Amino acid sequence: MSAPSRTGGASIAKRLAMVVAAVKRRLRIGAEEGRMSLVSHLAEFRKRLIVCAGTLILAMLACLSQAEWVADQMIKKAQGFQFVYISPTELVLSYLKLAFLGGIVLAFPVILYQLWRFIRPGLRKKERQAGLVILTLGLALFVGGAVFSFQIVMPIALKFLSGLNASQTISPMVSIESYISFMITTMVTFGLVFELPIVTISLTRIGLLDPKLLRKQRKYIVLAIFIVAALITPPDVTSQVLVAFPMMLLFEISLFLSDLLFRKRKKRMQEENEDEMS
């Protein structure tokens, strides 16, 4: 083999070695960047988790200092009942439950904000806008449902329940723990019911809900709303309408939003199909 051939072969081998070394270096740098990115994400998550935990603890302590006042406000809604605690620790545990749940309620906006700040960089602009609207509207609707339950539904329902014993042969003495659990469960239930527009928007946006189906089932849904209102209120029309009307309004709002989103989604899909065909 001549000298030029050996020189050419050595040059090619040298170039291949340089390429392999460059690829290895790039892979190593990419792996290091990936580890650095993961570490930075974990550090950010840890920082936001500490903020959430600290806020929750402070909110729970604040609520614990006012637990007796909160319990008194809840008891005022139940005229005609006498409240007792049937174990030495029941009252204290009831106050702790109120402090824990109250702390979650007070700290929830901060927790939601920290979660939003953590996931926001990974979302596109439209996803950020939609996510912010859904989170804000969902929180407002849940609070509205809980307040509606506490201010309107509970006094009506408790007045009806206390009037069932017309002969006064049974004394209405209620455990404070069971009463607080009943109040909290009812408020959370109505808070979730008021999330109906958010659920409708989400299902329509991903294509699992057709507003035509809601229109076809409207009469059955209205009937179900009045049945629920009749079950939780006294047998008078005023109370039933007072409870049923907001729920019907939520359904109509959900139907309107579902129809609006469905039309936009259908129009967008048609435009995409036309672009593919052209």
N, C-alpha and C positions, 0 to 999 in steps of 0.2 A: 504494500500500500504506500502511495506517495505521501510526501510531507504535507502538501496542500489538503489531501483528503483527510488525513489525521487531524489537521488543524481545523478543517470545516466541521468534522464530527465533534471535536472538543468544543467548538463554538456553539453548536446546536445543543449539546448536553448542558453547557453552561447556561444557555438561555432558558432551557426547560427547568433547570434547577432554580433559576431566579424566579420563574413564574410560579413554581411550586412553593417557594419560600414566601412570595408575595401573597399567594392564596392562603397559606397557613397563618401569615401575619394578620391578614384581613379577618379570617375566621376567629382568631384569638381576640382581636380588637372588638369584633361583633359580640363575642361571648362576654367579654368584659363589660361592654356597654349594656348588654342585656342584664347582667348581674347588677350593674350600677343602677339601671332603671328599676329593677325589681326591689332593690334595697331602698331606693328613694320613695317608691310607692308604699312600701311597708312602713317606712319612717313617717310618711305623711298620714297613713292610716292610723298609726299609733298615736300621733299627735292629736288627730281629730277624735279618736276614741277617748283619749284622756280628757279632752274638752267636754265631750258628751257625758262621761262618767262624773266629772266634777260638777257640771251643771245639774245633773240628775240628783246628786247627793245634796247640793245646796237647796234645790227645789223641794226635796223630800223633807229636809230639816225645817224649811220655812212652813211647809204644809203641816208638819207635825206640831208646830207651835200654835197653829190655828185649827187643829183637828176638832177640838171641842166646839168651836164656833161653827164649823162646817156641819158637824153632826146636828147642832141645834137648828140650823137653817133647813136641813133635811127633815127633821122631826116636825117643824112648823107646817110642813106640807100635809101632814097626816093628822087632821083634826078627828078626834073621837077614838084614837088609839092610846093605849098606855104601854110604855116601853120599859123592858126589864133586861137585865143580863143574868143568865142562868149559870154562869161559871165565874170564878174569881178573875180570870184573865180575859174574859170575853170583851169587856169594854176597852181594855188596853189594846187587844188585838184588832178591834174595830177601828180604833184611832190610827193604829199602824197601817191598816189597809187603806184608810182614807189618805194618809200621808203618802203612801207608796203610789197610789193611783193619781193623787193630786200632783205629786212630783213629776210623774210621767207626762201629765197634761201640760204642766208649766214648762217642762224641759223639752217637750216634743218639737216646738218650732226651732230650737237650737239644734236638736238632733237632726231634724230634717234638713236644716241649712248646711250642717257639716257633711251630711251624706250627699247633698246636691253638689257641694263644692268638690267633693272627692271624685264623683263620677262625671262631672261636667266636662273636663278636658277631653274625655273619650267620646263625646257626642258631637254630631254634626249640628249646624246652626238651626235647622228646622227641628231636629230632635230636642235641642236645648229649649227652644221656644215652646214646643208642645209639652215637654216635661215640666217646665216651670209653670205653665198654665194649669196643667193637671194637678200638680202638687199643691199649688195655692188654692185652687178651686175645691179640691178634695178636702183640704184642711178646713176651709171655711164652711163647707157643707156638713162635715162631721160635727163641728162645733155648733152649727145651727140646729142640727137634729137633736143633739144632747140638750141644748137650751130649750128647745121646743118641748121635749119630753119633760124636763124638770119644771118648766113654768106653766104648761098647759095640760099635758096628758096626765102627769102624776096626780095633781090635785083632783081632777075629775075622777080618775080611776080609784083613788083612795077614798074619796067621798062615797062612791058607789059601793065599794067593798065594806066600808064601815057601816053602811046602812042595811046590809043584808041581815043582820041580827036585830030585827025590829022588836022582838019580844024581850031583848036584853037578858036572855037566859044564859048566855055565854059571854064572859068578859073578854073584850078585845085586847088582851095583853100580848105584845109582840116582842120577840127577842130583838135587841138592837142590832145584832150581827146579821140576822136574817133580813131585817128591814133595809139595812145599808146595802146588802148584797142584791136585794130586789131593786132598789133604786139604781144602783150602778148598772145592773144587767139591762134594765129598761132604757137607761140613757144611752148605753153603748149600742143597743139594738136599734134605736131610732137614729143614732148617728150613722150606723151602717146603712139603714134604709135610705137616708138622705144622700148616700153615695150613688144612688141609682143613675143620675146623669153621667157620672164619671165612668161607671161600668158600661153604660150604653155607648159612650164615646169611644172607649177602648175597644169594645167588641166590634163596633162598626168600622173602626179604623183598620183593624186587622182582617176584616172581611168575614167575621163569624156571625154578624147580625144584619138582617135585612129589615129596613123600616116597614116594608110591606107586611111582614109577619106581625109586627107590633100593631099595625092598624087592624089587621084581621082579628087579633086577639084583644082589641081594646075593650069590648064590652065585658069580657071575662075578667080582665084586669081591674076594671072599674068595680065590678061586682066583688072581687076579692078584696079590694081596698075598703069597701063599705062593710064587708063581713068582719074584717080585722078591726075597723073602727067601732063596730057594734059590740065586739067581744071585749074591748078594753075600755069602753065608756058606759055610763048609765043608759037605760033604754029611753032616751029622749032624743029627738031629732037634732036639737041645737048642738049637743055635745058630739054627736056622731059627725055632723057636718064640720064642726070645728076641728076635729082630728082628721077627717077624710080629705078635706079640701087641700091642705098643703101636700098630701101624698099624691092626689090627683094632679096638682100643679107640677110636681116633680116629674110625674109620668109624661105629661104633655111637653114639658121642656126637654125631657129625654128623647121623646119622639121627634121633636123639631130638630134637635141637634143631630140625631141619627140620620134623619132624612137629608140634612144639609151635608154632612160628611159623606154619605153614600153617593150623593150626586157628584161631589167633587172627586171622589175616588173613581167613580165610573167614567167621568170625563177625562181624568188623567190616564186611565187605562186605554181609552179610545185613542187619545193622542199618541201614546206609546206604540199602539198597534199600527197607527197610520205612519209613524216614523219608520217602523220596521219594514212595512210594505213598500215605502217609497225608496 
